[in-house]
Amino acid sequence: MAAAGISRVRNLDRPLRVIDIGANVGDSVAIIESHTATEALCVEGDPVYLPYLAWNASAFRSVAIENCYIASADVELATTSVNRGAGTARLVTESTAAESIPVRTITQILQDHVQFADADLVKIDTDGHDVGIIRSMSPWLNAAHPVVFFEFDPRLTEEVSGHDAAAIFHELEELGYPEVAVYDNLGAMVGRFASGDPSLLEMSSTLGNPGQPPYWDVVAVSSVDRGVLDTLR
C-alpha cells in the first residue's frame, strides 16, 4: 500500500496527511487508515454522497470534509451538471439535470485547511477530470510535491474535456515528478516508468481497446519519494 510506504520513506513522526479529491463515501480513506495513522481532507461536491461520507468519516481518527468540486484547468465546471450511476457521479457539459455546482481551487481550499498545505498524498478519482485537476494544481504540486495517485482514462478525459490525457506525464516530469508506477483497472502492476518514457505513451494509447484495460491507476512521485515506488507491488 502506497500510504504506508510514504510514511516510512518520509520518516513521518505524525499521521500521514491525505487530500482525497472525489472522496465519494470515504472508502479510500478507510483503506489508507487501515494501513497507517491518517489525517484526511475529503473533497466531495455531490450532495448525494455527503451524508454517507460524513457518517463513515466519524469512524476515522481525523477527517475534514470540503463540500465542493475542485477546479479543473481543462473544463469550466461551473457550466457542467451531474450525472449519477453505478456508485459514482460524473460531471458532464450536457445533461437534463440543472444543479448548482460548488467549485473551488486548491488554493482556496488550503486557505481553509492550512494543515494540509504540506500534504503527503493526493488521491484523485473524478471520472475524466483527473488530468485537468492536476493541471489546475500545478503551482502547488511544484512547491509541495505530495505523492499523487490518480486515475488515468484517456478516452473519458477526451470525452469530458477534449484534451489529450497522455500529455500529463510530460507535465508531471516538468513539475518534479520523474517517475510513475502504473496499475491496471484490476490492481495489477503494469510497471514502473520514467515519466517521459516513450513506451509509457505508446502503451497508454491502447487503453480501452479490445483486450486492454479501460484505464490505469497511476502513482507519481518526486525525486525525494522515489523510495515509495520500491515498496509497491
Buried (B, 14 or more C-beta within 10 A) or exposed (E): BBBBBBBEBBEBEEBBBBBBBBBBBBBBBBEBBEBBBBBBBBBBBBEEBBEBBBEBBEEBEBBBBBBBBBBBBBBEBEEBBBBEEEEBBBBBBEEEEEEEBEBBBBEEBBEEBEEBBEBBBBBBBBBBBBBBBBBBBBEBBEEBBBBBBBBBBBBBBEBBBEBEBBEBBEBBBEBBBBBBBBBBBEEEEBEBBEBBBEEBBEBBEEBEEEEEBEBBBBBBBBEEBEEBBEBBE
